[in-house]
Amino acid sequence: MENDRIFFADGENPKMIEAYKKAQETFKYFWRELSWEYRRIIPALDVACVKLAFTQEIDGETIVEHMWINDINFDGENIYGVLINDPGELTNVQNGDEIAIPINQISDWLFATQGKTYGGFTIQAMRSEMSEAEREEHDDAWGMDFGDYNDILLVYEQKEKPENLIEHPMSKNMKDSLIEFVTNNPQEVSSQDEQGYTFLHREAIAGNQTSVEVLLASGADKNAANQHGKTAYDYAKQLQWEHLFPLLES
């Protein structure tokens, strides 16, 4: 995502501003993982949440609070979910509210699986200023081991299989199943939802190269635009899924 889209409050700690930037630049990996989580029969993630900057004008001043949501959805434009924090000063939102906020207000993301955490940039920024004992206490409170604050992971088995940074292994592994699905349901290749998104849009947003290749080979229209006037390529470019550029360029 473009840096000029990043939202933050004046006076924020520079270390936190850097964390917000990293979270925005890498949010695509969170969404890619969650998009596959929603297709799994047996869930793999223990935690999946996003921190957003919520704002309100109070007495002529813009108040910003960074709070977490879960039950996440993402359409390339907005983040959707349910607020799981109690606001401190804000009165325009409350715990349990359903939220829709533009992507430039992301300030962090976090998922955890098999004892490891991924993302959590603001959390790691805070942990970097703690003593070792304080970090242990912090991690115990979360019930997770956040590991080395200087070594933040983005994707599962990132070090063992760095190719996972390019494409999710499930995208490759589900190729035959997807071919069978579109063969049996050819209308799904060209159908658009009420906002004009196609199957190709959704797979491009999630960065799934093999899925995109299958859909294009099955006749998907790479020039189909949604109600925002955007094609699958527009979202691939917006999210910097560079491996999709050659496939989706007109």
GIPETA-V933584 format. One line per field, one symbol per residue. burial: 1 if it has 16 or more other C-alpha atoms within 10 Angstrom, else 0. A space follows every 10 residues. Layout:
# GIPETA-V933584
burial=???
This chain:
# GIPETA-V933584
burial=1000011100 0000011011 1111111111 1111111000 0000000111 1111110000 0001111111 0101110111 1111001001 0011000010 1111111111 1100001111 1111101000 0000110100 0001011010 0011110000 0001011111 1000000110 0000000111 0100011111 1111111111 1111110001 1101110001 1111111011 1001100100
